[in-house]
Amino acid sequence: MSNHNEVAIKIIVTAWQGQNKKLDDLIAKLSDHQWNTETAPGRNTGIYLLGHLTAVNDGMIGILGFGEKLHPELEEVF
């Protein structure tokens, strides 16, 4: 692998980890009530959106070649 590809991969993984850190901080900050409230009238709840993000993030593990999905059962639900 060329040095250019290694740098690009490092940048992508670092950005991915940074976004995960932001989400971790948000999860810690919000109450159960906030997670179960619709984000807008007639829209998904925060908990559904979190489940969807978890399922998509789990799919990234395989796409990036880090291994198999940890929670493949979430794909159908979310």
All heavy atoms as a GROMACS GRO file, in nm:
protein
  609
    1MET      N    1   0.086  -0.118   0.000
    1MET     CA    2   0.000   0.000   0.000
    1MET      C    3   0.090   0.124   0.000
    1MET      O    4   0.187   0.131   0.073
    1MET     CB    5  -0.090  -0.003   0.123
    1MET     CG    6  -0.188   0.111   0.128
    1MET     SD    7  -0.300   0.109   0.271
    1MET     CE    8  -0.391  -0.040   0.244
    2SER      N    9   0.053   0.218  -0.079
    2SER     CA   10   0.135   0.339  -0.088
    2SER      C   11   0.116   0.426   0.035
    2SER      O   12   0.017   0.416   0.107
    2SER     CB   13   0.099   0.418  -0.214
    2SER     OG   14  -0.025   0.483  -0.196
    3ASN      N   15   0.212   0.512   0.058
    3ASN     CA   16   0.206   0.605   0.171
    3ASN      C   17   0.081   0.694   0.162
    3ASN      O   18   0.018   0.724   0.262
    3ASN     CB   19   0.333   0.688   0.178
    3ASN     CG   20   0.341   0.770   0.304
    3ASN    OD1   21   0.299   0.724   0.410
    3ASN    ND2   22   0.394   0.890   0.293
    4HIS      N   23   0.045   0.734   0.038
    4HIS     CA   24  -0.074   0.818   0.017
    4HIS      C   25  -0.199   0.746   0.066
    4HIS      O   26  -0.284   0.807   0.133
    4HIS     CB   27  -0.086   0.854  -0.131
    4HIS     CG   28  -0.207   0.934  -0.165
    4HIS    ND1   29  -0.220   1.066  -0.127
    4HIS    CD2   30  -0.321   0.901  -0.228
    4HIS    CE1   31  -0.340   1.111  -0.168
    4HIS    NE2   32  -0.401   1.011  -0.230
    5ASN      N   33  -0.213   0.619   0.033
    5ASN     CA   34  -0.330   0.542   0.077
    5ASN      C   35  -0.332   0.526   0.229
    5ASN      O   36  -0.437   0.534   0.291
    5ASN     CB   37  -0.331   0.404   0.012
    5ASN     CG   38  -0.368   0.409  -0.134
    5ASN    OD1   39  -0.423   0.508  -0.182
    5ASN    ND2   40  -0.336   0.304  -0.207
    6GLU      N   41  -0.216   0.504   0.288
    6GLU     CA   42  -0.209   0.489   0.433
    6GLU      C   43  -0.252   0.618   0.503
    6GLU      O   44  -0.325   0.613   0.603
    6GLU     CB   45  -0.067   0.451   0.475
    6GLU     CG   46  -0.029   0.310   0.434
    6GLU     CD   47   0.116   0.276   0.462
    6GLU    OE1   48   0.184   0.356   0.532
    6GLU    OE2   49   0.161   0.172   0.416
    7VAL      N   50  -0.210   0.730   0.451
    7VAL     CA   51  -0.249   0.859   0.509
    7VAL      C   52  -0.399   0.880   0.495
    7VAL      O   53  -0.467   0.923   0.589
    7VAL     CB   54  -0.169   0.975   0.445
    7VAL    CG1   55  -0.225   1.110   0.487
    7VAL    CG2   56  -0.021   0.964   0.480
    8ALA      N   57  -0.453   0.850   0.378
    8ALA     CA   58  -0.597   0.867   0.354
    8ALA      C   59  -0.677   0.779   0.449
    8ALA      O   60  -0.777   0.824   0.508
    8ALA     CB   61  -0.631   0.835   0.210
    9ILE      N   62  -0.636   0.655   0.467
    9ILE     CA   63  -0.706   0.563   0.557
    9ILE      C   64  -0.698   0.614   0.700
    9ILE      O   65  -0.797   0.612   0.773
    9ILE     CB   66  -0.649   0.420   0.544
    9ILE    CG1   67  -0.688   0.362   0.408
    9ILE    CG2   68  -0.696   0.332   0.658
    9ILE    CD1   69  -0.619   0.234   0.372
   10LYS      N   70  -0.583   0.662   0.741
   10LYS     CA   71  -0.568   0.715   0.877
   10LYS      C   72  -0.662   0.834   0.898
   10LYS      O   73  -0.725   0.845   1.004
   10LYS     CB   74  -0.424   0.755   0.904
   10LYS     CG   75  -0.403   0.806   1.045
   10LYS     CD   76  -0.257   0.812   1.081
   10LYS     CE   77  -0.233   0.864   1.220
   10LYS     NZ   78  -0.294   0.789   1.327
   11ILE      N   79  -0.672   0.922   0.800
   11ILE     CA   80  -0.760   1.039   0.811
   11ILE      C   81  -0.906   0.994   0.823
   11ILE      O   82  -0.981   1.045   0.907
   11ILE     CB   83  -0.741   1.134   0.690
   11ILE    CG1   84  -0.604   1.202   0.699
   11ILE    CG2   85  -0.853   1.237   0.682
   11ILE    CD1   86  -0.564   1.276   0.573
   12ILE      N   87  -0.945   0.899   0.742
   12ILE     CA   88  -1.084   0.850   0.743
   12ILE      C   89  -1.117   0.785   0.876
   12ILE      O   90  -1.221   0.812   0.937
   12ILE     CB   91  -1.108   0.754   0.626
   12ILE    CG1   92  -1.103   0.831   0.494
   12ILE    CG2   93  -1.240   0.679   0.642
   12ILE    CD1   94  -1.091   0.743   0.371
   13VAL      N   95  -1.029   0.698   0.923
   13VAL     CA   96  -1.053   0.628   1.050
   13VAL      C   97  -1.055   0.727   1.166
   13VAL      O   98  -1.140   0.718   1.255
   13VAL     CB   99  -0.949   0.516   1.072
   13VAL    CG1  100  -0.958   0.459   1.213
   13VAL    CG2  101  -0.968   0.405   0.970
   14THR      N  102  -0.968   0.824   1.165
   14THR     CA  103  -0.965   0.926   1.270
   14THR      C  104  -1.094   1.007   1.271
   14THR      O  105  -1.151   1.035   1.378
   14THR     CB  106  -0.843   1.019   1.254
   14THR    OG1  107  -0.724   0.939   1.263
   14THR    CG2  108  -0.840   1.127   1.360
   15ALA      N  109  -1.143   1.043   1.153
   15ALA     CA  110  -1.270   1.117   1.144
   15ALA      C  111  -1.386   1.031   1.195
   15ALA      O  112  -1.474   1.080   1.267
   15ALA     CB  113  -1.296   1.160   1.000
   16TRP      N  114  -1.386   0.903   1.159
   16TRP     CA  115  -1.490   0.809   1.204
   16TRP      C  116  -1.488   0.799   1.356
   16TRP      O  117  -1.591   0.807   1.422
   16TRP     CB  118  -1.468   0.675   1.136
   16TRP     CG  119  -1.568   0.567   1.165
   16TRP    CD1  120  -1.701   0.581   1.186
   16TRP    CD2  121  -1.542   0.428   1.174
   16TRP    NE1  122  -1.760   0.459   1.207
   16TRP    CE2  123  -1.663   0.363   1.199
   16TRP    CE3  124  -1.427   0.351   1.160
   16TRP    CZ2  125  -1.674   0.226   1.213
   16TRP    CZ3  126  -1.438   0.213   1.173
   16TRP    CH2  127  -1.560   0.152   1.200
   17GLN      N  128  -1.370   0.784   1.414
   17GLN     CA  129  -1.357   0.776   1.559
   17GLN      C  130  -1.401   0.906   1.626
   17GLN      O  131  -1.465   0.903   1.732
   17GLN     CB  132  -1.213   0.742   1.598
   17GLN     CG  133  -1.175   0.601   1.560
   17GLN     CD  134  -1.026   0.572   1.576
   17GLN    OE1  135  -0.942   0.663   1.565
   17GLN    NE2  136  -0.993   0.447   1.601
   18GLY      N  137  -1.372   1.019   1.564
   18GLY     CA  138  -1.414   1.148   1.618
   18GLY      C  139  -1.566   1.161   1.622
   18GLY      O  140  -1.623   1.211   1.720
   19GLN      N  141  -1.632   1.116   1.517
   19GLN     CA  142  -1.778   1.120   1.514
   19GLN      C  143  -1.837   1.026   1.619
   19GLN      O  144  -1.939   1.058   1.682
   19GLN     CB  145  -1.830   1.086   1.374
   19GLN     CG  146  -1.796   1.190   1.270
   19GLN     CD  147  -1.847   1.328   1.306
   19GLN    OE1  148  -1.959   1.347   1.349
   19GLN    NE2  149  -1.760   1.427   1.291
   20ASN      N  150  -1.775   0.910   1.636
   20ASN     CA  151  -1.822   0.818   1.740
   20ASN      C  152  -1.807   0.879   1.879
   20ASN      O  153  -1.894   0.861   1.965
   20ASN     CB  154  -1.746   0.685   1.733
   20ASN     CG  155  -1.793   0.599   1.619
   20ASN    OD1  156  -1.909   0.603   1.581
   20ASN    ND2  157  -1.704   0.522   1.562
   21LYS      N  158  -1.701   0.954   1.902
   21LYS     CA  159  -1.680   1.022   2.030
   21LYS      C  160  -1.789   1.126   2.053
   21LYS      O  161  -1.845   1.136   2.163
   21LYS     CB  162  -1.542   1.087   2.032
   21LYS     CG  163  -1.515   1.180   2.148
   21LYS     CD  164  -1.498   1.106   2.280
   21LYS     CE  165  -1.448   1.197   2.389
   21LYS     NZ  166  -1.551   1.230   2.486
   22LYS      N  167  -1.823   1.202   1.950
   22LYS     CA  168  -1.930   1.302   1.962
   22LYS      C  169  -2.062   1.235   1.997
   22LYS      O  170  -2.139   1.285   2.080
   22LYS     CB  171  -1.945   1.382   1.833
   22LYS     CG  172  -1.833   1.480   1.809
   22LYS     CD  173  -1.855   1.554   1.678
   22LYS     CE  174  -1.741   1.649   1.649
   22LYS     NZ  175  -1.761   1.724   1.525
   23LEU      N  176  -2.090   1.121   1.934
   23LEU     CA  177  -2.214   1.049   1.962
   23LEU      C  178  -2.212   0.995   2.105
   23LEU      O  179  -2.313   1.002   2.175
   23LEU     CB  180  -2.235   0.935   1.862
   23LEU     CG  181  -2.364   0.855   1.881
   23LEU    CD1  182  -2.486   0.944   1.873
   23LEU    CD2  183  -2.371   0.743   1.779
   24ASP      N  184  -2.100   0.941   2.150
   24ASP     CA  185  -2.089   0.894   2.288
   24ASP      C  186  -2.120   1.006   2.387
   24ASP      O  187  -2.191   0.986   2.486
   24ASP     CB  188  -1.948   0.841   2.317
   24ASP     CG  189  -1.921   0.706   2.255
   24ASP    OD1  190  -2.017   0.637   2.214
   24ASP    OD2  191  -1.802   0.668   2.248
   25ASP      N  192  -2.068   1.125   2.359
   25ASP     CA  193  -2.095   1.241   2.446
   25ASP      C  194  -2.243   1.277   2.446
   25ASP      O  195  -2.300   1.307   2.551
   25ASP     CB  196  -2.011   1.362   2.402
   25ASP     CG  197  -1.862   1.342   2.422
   25ASP    OD1  198  -1.822   1.249   2.496
   25ASP    OD2  199  -1.785   1.419   2.363
   26LEU      N  200  -2.308   1.270   2.330
   26LEU     CA  201  -2.451   1.300   2.320
   26LEU      C  202  -2.533   1.196   2.395
   26LEU      O  203  -2.626   1.232   2.468
   26LEU     CB  204  -2.495   1.305   2.174
   26LEU     CG  205  -2.643   1.333   2.149
   26LEU    CD1  206  -2.682   1.472   2.199
   26LEU    CD2  207  -2.676   1.317   2.001
   27ILE      N  208  -2.498   1.070   2.381
   27ILE     CA  209  -2.570   0.963   2.451
   27ILE      C  210  -2.566   0.986   2.601
   27ILE      O  211  -2.667   0.971   2.670
   27ILE     CB  212  -2.512   0.825   2.414
   27ILE    CG1  213  -2.547   0.790   2.269
   27ILE    CG2  214  -2.562   0.716   2.509
   27ILE    CD1  215  -2.473   0.671   2.214
   28ALA      N  216  -2.451   1.023   2.651
   28ALA     CA  217  -2.435   1.046   2.795
   28ALA      C  218  -2.515   1.167   2.843
   28ALA      O  219  -2.560   1.171   2.958
   28ALA     CB  220  -2.287   1.064   2.828
   29LYS      N  221  -2.534   1.264   2.756
   29LYS     CA  222  -2.598   1.391   2.794
   29LYS      C  223  -2.751   1.383   2.795
   29LYS      O  224  -2.815   1.446   2.880
   29LYS     CB  225  -2.552   1.500   2.697
   29LYS     CG  226  -2.599   1.639   2.731
   29LYS     CD  227  -2.533   1.743   2.645
   29LYS     CE  228  -2.610   1.759   2.516
   29LYS     NZ  229  -2.564   1.872   2.435
   30LEU      N  230  -2.812   1.309   2.704
   30LEU     CA  231  -2.958   1.309   2.690
   30LEU      C  232  -3.026   1.214   2.788
   30LEU      O  233  -2.975   1.107   2.820
   30LEU     CB  234  -2.997   1.272   2.546
   30LEU     CG  235  -2.951   1.369   2.438
   30LEU    CD1  236  -2.993   1.318   2.301
   30LEU    CD2  237  -3.005   1.509   2.461
   31SER      N  238  -3.145   1.254   2.832
   31SER     CA  239  -3.224   1.171   2.925
   31SER      C  240  -3.303   1.066   2.847
   31SER      O  241  -3.319   1.076   2.724
   31SER     CB  242  -3.321   1.260   3.002
   31SER     OG  243  -3.421   1.310   2.914
   32ASP      N  244  -3.356   0.967   2.918
   32ASP     CA  245  -3.440   0.865   2.854
   32ASP      C  246  -3.561   0.931   2.787
   32ASP      O  247  -3.602   0.891   2.677
   32ASP     CB  248  -3.488   0.762   2.956
   32ASP     CG  249  -3.378   0.669   3.001
   32ASP    OD1  250  -3.271   0.664   2.936
   32ASP    OD2  251  -3.398   0.598   3.102
   33HIS      N  252  -3.618   1.030   2.852
   33HIS     CA  253  -3.732   1.101   2.795
   33HIS      C  254  -3.695   1.166   2.661
   33HIS      O  255  -3.771   1.156   2.564
   33HIS     CB  256  -3.784   1.207   2.891
   33HIS     CG  257  -3.893   1.293   2.833
   33HIS    ND1  258  -4.021   1.245   2.811
   33HIS    CD2  259  -3.891   1.420   2.787
   33HIS    CE1  260  -4.094   1.341   2.756
   33HIS    NE2  261  -4.017   1.449   2.741
   34GLN      N  262  -3.579   1.230   2.655
   34GLN     CA  263  -3.536   1.293   2.530
   34GLN      C  264  -3.515   1.189   2.420
   34GLN      O  265  -3.548   1.214   2.305
   34GLN     CB  266  -3.409   1.373   2.554
   34GLN     CG  267  -3.433   1.499   2.635
   34GLN     CD  268  -3.305   1.567   2.675
   34GLN    OE1  269  -3.218   1.505   2.736
   34GLN    NE2  270  -3.293   1.695   2.642
   35TRP      N  271  -3.458   1.073   2.455
   35TRP     CA  272  -3.436   0.968   2.355
   35TRP      C  273  -3.567   0.912   2.301
   35TRP      O  274  -3.573   0.868   2.186
   35TRP     CB  275  -3.352   0.854   2.413
   35TRP     CG  276  -3.208   0.887   2.419
   35TRP    CD1  277  -3.132   0.909   2.530
   35TRP    CD2  278  -3.119   0.904   2.308
   35TRP    NE1  279  -3.003   0.938   2.496
   35TRP    CE2  280  -2.992   0.936   2.360
   35TRP    CE3  281  -3.134   0.897   2.170
   35TRP    CZ2  282  -2.882   0.960   2.278
   35TRP    CZ3  283  -3.024   0.920   2.090
   35TRP    CH2  284  -2.900   0.951   2.143
   36ASN      N  285  -3.672   0.912   2.383
   36ASN     CA  286  -3.799   0.854   2.342
   36ASN      C  287  -3.896   0.955   2.281
   36ASN      O  288  -4.009   0.921   2.247
   36ASN     CB  289  -3.865   0.783   2.460
   36ASN     CG  290  -3.792   0.655   2.494
   36ASN    OD1  291  -3.775   0.569   2.408
   36ASN    ND2  292  -3.746   0.642   2.617
   37THR      N  293  -3.853   1.078   2.266
   37THR     CA  294  -3.936   1.184   2.206
   37THR      C  295  -3.909   1.191   2.056
   37THR      O  296  -3.795   1.175   2.012
   37THR     CB  297  -3.902   1.319   2.273
   37THR    OG1  298  -3.926   1.307   2.414
   37THR    CG2  299  -3.985   1.431   2.216
   38GLU      N  300  -4.014   1.214   1.978
   38GLU     CA  301  -3.996   1.231   1.834
   38GLU      C  302  -3.908   1.353   1.808
   38GLU      O  303  -3.919   1.454   1.876
   38GLU     CB  304  -4.131   1.251   1.764
   38GLU     CG  305  -4.219   1.128   1.768
   38GLU     CD  306  -4.355   1.152   1.705
   38GLU    OE1  307  -4.398   1.269   1.695
   38GLU    OE2  308  -4.418   1.053   1.666
   39THR      N  309  -3.822   1.343   1.708
   39THR     CA  310  -3.732   1.454   1.676
   39THR      C  311  -3.808   1.572   1.618
   39THR      O  312  -3.762   1.686   1.626
   39THR     CB  313  -3.622   1.410   1.579
   39THR    OG1  314  -3.683   1.355   1.461
   39THR    CG2  315  -3.532   1.306   1.643
   40ALA      N  316  -3.922   1.545   1.557
   40ALA     CA  317  -4.016   1.644   1.506
   40ALA      C  318  -4.151   1.574   1.500
   40ALA      O  319  -4.156   1.450   1.498
   40ALA     CB  320  -3.974   1.694   1.368
   41PRO      N  321  -4.262   1.647   1.499
   41PRO     CA  322  -4.392   1.581   1.496
   41PRO      C  323  -4.403   1.481   1.381
   41PRO      O  324  -4.375   1.513   1.266
   41PRO     CB  325  -4.491   1.698   1.479
   41PRO     CG  326  -4.418   1.815   1.538
   41PRO     CD  327  -4.274   1.792   1.505
   42GLY      N  328  -4.439   1.358   1.415
   42GLY     CA  329  -4.456   1.254   1.315
   42GLY      C  330  -4.325   1.193   1.265
   42GLY      O  331  -4.326   1.115   1.171
   43ARG      N  332  -4.212   1.227   1.328
   43ARG     CA  333  -4.081   1.177   1.284
   43ARG      C  334  -4.031   1.071   1.382
   43ARG      O  335  -4.092   1.045   1.486
   43ARG     CB  336  -3.980   1.291   1.274
   43ARG     CG  337  -4.022   1.406   1.184
   43ARG     CD  338  -4.047   1.364   1.043
   43ARG     NE  339  -3.920   1.331   0.979
   43ARG     CZ  340  -3.903   1.316   0.851
   43ARG    NH1  341  -4.004   1.330   0.768
   43ARG    NH2  342  -3.786   1.286   0.802
   44ASN      N  343  -3.917   1.011   1.350
   44ASN     CA  344  -3.859   0.907   1.433
   44ASN      C  345  -3.815   0.962   1.569
   44ASN      O  346  -3.784   1.079   1.582
   44ASN     CB  347  -3.737   0.845   1.364
   44ASN     CG  348  -3.776   0.767   1.241
   44ASN    OD1  349  -3.877   0.697   1.240
   44ASN    ND2  350  -3.697   0.777   1.137
   45THR      N  351  -3.810   0.870   1.667
   45THR     CA  352  -3.758   0.907   1.798
   45THR      C  353  -3.605   0.903   1.795
   45THR      O  354  -3.544   0.842   1.706
   45THR     CB  355  -3.807   0.809   1.906
   45THR    OG1  356  -3.755   0.678   1.876
   45THR    CG2  357  -3.959   0.806   1.914
   46GLY      N  358  -3.546   0.964   1.894
   46GLY     CA  359  -3.401   0.960   1.906
   46GLY      C  360  -3.349   0.818   1.920
   46GLY      O  361  -3.245   0.784   1.863
   47ILE      N  362  -3.422   0.733   1.991
   47ILE     CA  363  -3.376   0.596   2.011
   47ILE      C  364  -3.375   0.519   1.878
   47ILE      O  365  -3.285   0.440   1.853
   47ILE     CB  366  -3.457   0.522   2.120
   47ILE    CG1  367  -3.382   0.400   2.172
   47ILE    CG2  368  -3.593   0.482   2.074
   47ILE    CD1  369  -3.262   0.431   2.255
   48TYR      N  370  -3.474   0.544   1.791
   48TYR     CA  371  -3.473   0.480   1.660
   48TYR      C  372  -3.353   0.530   1.578
   48TYR      O  373  -3.283   0.450   1.515
   48TYR     CB  374  -3.602   0.505   1.581
   48TYR     CG  375  -3.594   0.443   1.444
   48TYR    CD1  376  -3.626   0.310   1.424
   48TYR    CD2  377  -3.546   0.517   1.335
   48TYR    CE1  378  -3.613   0.251   1.300
   48TYR    CE2  379  -3.533   0.458   1.210
   48TYR     CZ  380  -3.566   0.326   1.193
   48TYR     OH  381  -3.551   0.268   1.071
   49LEU      N  382  -3.330   0.659   1.579
   49LEU     CA  383  -3.217   0.714   1.504
   49LEU      C  384  -3.084   0.659   1.556
   49LEU      O  385  -2.995   0.627   1.478
   49LEU     CB  386  -3.218   0.866   1.510
   49LEU     CG  387  -3.336   0.933   1.440
   49LEU    CD1  388  -3.336   1.082   1.467
   49LEU    CD2  389  -3.334   0.904   1.292
   50LEU      N  390  -3.073   0.643   1.688
   50LEU     CA  391  -2.952   0.584   1.745
   50LEU      C  392  -2.937   0.439   1.700
   50LEU      O  393  -2.826   0.396   1.665
   50LEU     CB  394  -2.957   0.592   1.898
   50LEU     CG  395  -2.841   0.528   1.972
   50LEU    CD1  396  -2.709   0.594   1.933
   50LEU    CD2  397  -2.864   0.535   2.121
   51GLY      N  398  -3.045   0.364   1.698
   51GLY     CA  399  -3.040   0.226   1.650
   51GLY      C  400  -2.997   0.219   1.505
   51GLY      O  401  -2.916   0.134   1.465
   52HIS      N  402  -3.050   0.309   1.423
   52HIS     CA  403  -3.014   0.314   1.281
   52HIS      C  404  -2.865   0.347   1.266
   52HIS      O  405  -2.794   0.281   1.189
   52HIS     CB  406  -3.099   0.417   1.208
   52HIS     CG  407  -3.064   0.434   1.065
   52HIS    ND1  408  -3.098   0.340   0.970
   52HIS    CD2  409  -2.996   0.531   1.001
   52HIS    CE1  410  -3.051   0.381   0.852
   52HIS    NE2  411  -2.989   0.496   0.869
   53LEU      N  412  -2.817   0.446   1.338
   53LEU     CA  413  -2.675   0.482   1.332
   53LEU      C  414  -2.587   0.366   1.378
   53LEU      O  415  -2.480   0.341   1.321
   53LEU     CB  416  -2.647   0.605   1.417
   53LEU     CG  417  -2.691   0.738   1.360
   53LEU    CD1  418  -2.675   0.847   1.464
   53LEU    CD2  419  -2.614   0.772   1.234
   54THR      N  420  -2.632   0.294   1.480
   54THR     CA  421  -2.557   0.179   1.530
   54THR      C  422  -2.548   0.071   1.424
   54THR      O  423  -2.440   0.014   1.400
   54THR     CB  424  -2.622   0.124   1.658
   54THR    OG1  425  -2.626   0.228   1.756
   54THR    CG2  426  -2.545   0.006   1.713
   55ALA      N  427  -2.660   0.042   1.359
   55ALA     CA  428  -2.662  -0.061   1.255
   55ALA      C  429  -2.573  -0.023   1.137
   55ALA      O  430  -2.497  -0.105   1.086
   55ALA     CB  431  -2.805  -0.086   1.208
   56VAL      N  432  -2.579   0.103   1.095
   56VAL     CA  433  -2.496   0.149   0.983
   56VAL      C  434  -2.349   0.148   1.022
   56VAL      O  435  -2.263   0.102   0.946
   56VAL     CB  436  -2.540   0.291   0.938
   56VAL    CG1  437  -2.441   0.350   0.840
   56VAL    CG2  438  -2.679   0.285   0.876
   57ASN      N  439  -2.318   0.195   1.142
   57ASN     CA  440  -2.180   0.195   1.190
   57ASN      C  441  -2.126   0.052   1.198
   57ASN      O  442  -2.010   0.027   1.162
   57ASN     CB  443  -2.173   0.264   1.326
   57ASN     CG  444  -2.032   0.296   1.369
   57ASN    OD1  445  -1.959   0.361   1.295
   57ASN    ND2  446  -1.996   0.254   1.487
   58ASP      N  447  -2.209  -0.040   1.243
   58ASP     CA  448  -2.169  -0.180   1.251
   58ASP      C  449  -2.136  -0.234   1.112
   58ASP      O  450  -2.041  -0.310   1.096
   58ASP     CB  451  -2.281  -0.262   1.316
   58ASP     CG  452  -2.238  -0.400   1.357
   58ASP    OD1  453  -2.126  -0.415   1.411
   58ASP    OD2  454  -2.316  -0.495   1.337
   59GLY      N  455  -2.212  -0.192   1.011
   59GLY     CA  456  -2.185  -0.234   0.874
   59GLY      C  457  -2.052  -0.180   0.822
   59GLY      O  458  -1.988  -0.242   0.737
   60MET      N  459  -2.009  -0.066   0.874
   60MET     CA  460  -1.883  -0.007   0.830
   60MET      C  461  -1.763  -0.093   0.869
   60MET      O  462  -1.659  -0.088   0.804
   60MET     CB  463  -1.866   0.134   0.890
   60MET     CG  464  -1.965   0.236   0.838
   60MET     SD  465  -1.947   0.266   0.662
   60MET     CE  466  -1.787   0.342   0.658
   61ILE      N  467  -1.777  -0.171   0.975
   61ILE     CA  468  -1.667  -0.257   1.019
   61ILE      C  469  -1.624  -0.350   0.906
   61ILE      O  470  -1.505  -0.361   0.875
   61ILE     CB  471  -1.707  -0.337   1.145
   61ILE    CG1  472  -1.726  -0.241   1.263
   61ILE    CG2  473  -1.605  -0.444   1.178
   61ILE    CD1  474  -1.787  -0.306   1.385
   62GLY      N  475  -1.721  -0.414   0.843
   62GLY     CA  476  -1.690  -0.503   0.732
   62GLY      C  477  -1.643  -0.430   0.607
   62GLY      O  478  -1.549  -0.473   0.539
   63ILE      N  479  -1.707  -0.319   0.577
   63ILE     CA  480  -1.670  -0.241   0.458
   63ILE      C  481  -1.526  -0.194   0.467
   63ILE      O  482  -1.453  -0.195   0.368
   63ILE     CB  483  -1.766  -0.121   0.441
   63ILE    CG1  484  -1.906  -0.172   0.403
   63ILE    CG2  485  -1.714  -0.023   0.337
   63ILE    CD1  486  -2.014  -0.066   0.407
   64LEU      N  487  -1.484  -0.155   0.586
   64LEU     CA  488  -1.347  -0.106   0.604
   64LEU      C  489  -1.247  -0.219   0.626
   64LEU      O  490  -1.127  -0.194   0.640
   64LEU     CB  491  -1.342  -0.007   0.721
   64LEU     CG  492  -1.417   0.124   0.699
   64LEU    CD1  493  -1.419   0.207   0.826
   64LEU    CD2  494  -1.358   0.202   0.582
   65GLY      N  495  -1.295  -0.342   0.629
   65GLY     CA  496  -1.205  -0.456   0.643
   65GLY      C  497  -1.155  -0.481   0.784
   65GLY      O  498  -1.050  -0.541   0.804
   66PHE      N  499  -1.232  -0.436   0.884
   66PHE     CA  500  -1.191  -0.455   1.023
   66PHE      C  501  -1.248  -0.584   1.083
   66PHE      O  502  -1.223  -0.612   1.200
   66PHE     CB  503  -1.235  -0.337   1.109
   66PHE     CG  504  -1.168  -0.208   1.074
   66PHE    CD1  505  -1.235  -0.088   1.089
   66PHE    CD2  506  -1.038  -0.204   1.028
   66PHE    CE1  507  -1.174   0.033   1.058
   66PHE    CE2  508  -0.976  -0.083   0.996
   66PHE     CZ  509  -1.044   0.034   1.012
   67GLY      N  510  -1.326  -0.658   1.007
   67GLY     CA  511  -1.385  -0.781   1.060
   67GLY      C  512  -1.531  -0.791   1.024
   67GLY      O  513  -1.581  -0.717   0.938
   68GLU      N  514  -1.598  -0.882   1.090
   68GLU     CA  515  -1.740  -0.906   1.067
   68GLU      C  516  -1.825  -0.811   1.151
   68GLU      O  517  -1.779  -0.759   1.253
   68GLU     CB  518  -1.774  -1.050   1.103
   68GLU     CG  519  -1.703  -1.154   1.020
   68GLU     CD  520  -1.742  -1.150   0.873
   68GLU    OE1  521  -1.864  -1.136   0.845
   68GLU    OE2  522  -1.652  -1.160   0.788
   69LYS      N  523  -1.950  -0.794   1.108
   69LYS     CA  524  -2.045  -0.714   1.187
   69LYS      C  525  -2.056  -0.774   1.327
   69LYS      O  526  -2.058  -0.896   1.344
   69LYS     CB  527  -2.183  -0.714   1.123
   69LYS     CG  528  -2.192  -0.639   0.994
   69LYS     CD  529  -2.334  -0.645   0.942
   69LYS     CE  530  -2.344  -0.569   0.812
   69LYS     NZ  531  -2.482  -0.568   0.762
   70LEU      N  532  -2.068  -0.688   1.425
   70LEU     CA  533  -2.085  -0.734   1.562
   70LEU      C  534  -2.232  -0.761   1.595
   70LEU      O  535  -2.263  -0.844   1.679
   70LEU     CB  536  -2.029  -0.630   1.660
   70LEU     CG  537  -1.880  -0.600   1.645
   70LEU    CD1  538  -1.838  -0.488   1.740
   70LEU    CD2  539  -1.796  -0.725   1.671
   71HIS      N  540  -2.321  -0.688   1.527
   71HIS     CA  541  -2.465  -0.700   1.554
   71HIS      C  542  -2.545  -0.704   1.424
   71HIS      O  543  -2.621  -0.612   1.393
   71HIS     CB  544  -2.512  -0.583   1.641
   71HIS     CG  545  -2.440  -0.574   1.770
   71HIS    ND1  546  -2.465  -0.659   1.876
   71HIS    CD2  547  -2.338  -0.493   1.812
   71HIS    CE1  548  -2.384  -0.630   1.976
   71HIS    NE2  549  -2.305  -0.530   1.938
   72PRO      N  550  -2.532  -0.811   1.346
   72PRO     CA  551  -2.604  -0.819   1.218
   72PRO      C  552  -2.755  -0.819   1.234
   72PRO      O  553  -2.828  -0.782   1.142
   72PRO     CB  554  -2.552  -0.948   1.156
   72PRO     CG  555  -2.499  -1.029   1.270
   72PRO     CD  556  -2.451  -0.930   1.371
   73GLU      N  557  -2.804  -0.857   1.352
   73GLU     CA  558  -2.948  -0.859   1.376
   73GLU      C  559  -3.011  -0.720   1.373
   73GLU      O  560  -3.130  -0.705   1.351
   73GLU     CB  561  -2.980  -0.927   1.510
   73GLU     CG  562  -2.941  -0.848   1.634
   73GLU     CD  563  -2.794  -0.858   1.675
   73GLU    OE1  564  -2.712  -0.920   1.604
   73GLU    OE2  565  -2.761  -0.802   1.780
   74LEU      N  566  -2.931  -0.615   1.390
   74LEU     CA  567  -2.984  -0.479   1.387
   74LEU      C  568  -3.017  -0.432   1.246
   74LEU      O  569  -3.098  -0.341   1.229
   74LEU     CB  570  -2.881  -0.382   1.448
   74LEU     CG  571  -2.852  -0.400   1.596
   74LEU    CD1  572  -2.746  -0.301   1.641
   74LEU    CD2  573  -2.977  -0.384   1.678
   75GLU      N  574  -2.956  -0.492   1.145
   75GLU     CA  575  -2.976  -0.446   1.007
   75GLU      C  576  -3.122  -0.452   0.965
   75GLU      O  577  -3.174  -0.358   0.906
   75GLU     CB  578  -2.890  -0.528   0.912
   75GLU     CG  579  -2.891  -0.474   0.773
   75GLU     CD  580  -2.790  -0.542   0.683
   75GLU    OE1  581  -2.692  -0.599   0.733
   75GLU    OE2  582  -2.811  -0.539   0.561
   76GLU      N  583  -3.190  -0.561   0.998
   76GLU     CA  584  -3.331  -0.575   0.957
   76GLU      C  585  -3.422  -0.480   1.035
   76GLU      O  586  -3.513  -0.421   0.978
   76GLU     CB  587  -3.378  -0.719   0.979
   76GLU     CG  588  -3.518  -0.743   0.927
   76GLU     CD  589  -3.559  -0.888   0.939
   76GLU    OE1  590  -3.472  -0.976   0.928
   76GLU    OE2  591  -3.680  -0.912   0.960
   77VAL      N  592  -3.396  -0.462   1.164
   77VAL     CA  593  -3.480  -0.377   1.248
   77VAL      C  594  -3.465  -0.230   1.212
   77VAL      O  595  -3.563  -0.156   1.207
   77VAL     CB  596  -3.444  -0.398   1.397
   77VAL    CG1  597  -3.526  -0.306   1.486
   77VAL    CG2  598  -3.464  -0.542   1.437
   78PHE      N  599  -3.342  -0.187   1.184
   78PHE     CA  600  -3.316  -0.046   1.159
   78PHE      C  601  -3.279  -0.020   1.015
   78PHE      O  602  -3.243   0.083   0.973
   78PHE     CB  603  -3.207   0.007   1.252
   78PHE     CG  604  -3.247   0.001   1.398
   78PHE    CD1  605  -3.196  -0.096   1.482
   78PHE    CD2  606  -3.337   0.092   1.448
   78PHE    CE1  607  -3.233  -0.100   1.615
   78PHE    CE2  608  -3.375   0.087   1.581
   78PHE     CZ  609  -3.322  -0.010   1.665
   0.00000   0.00000   0.00000
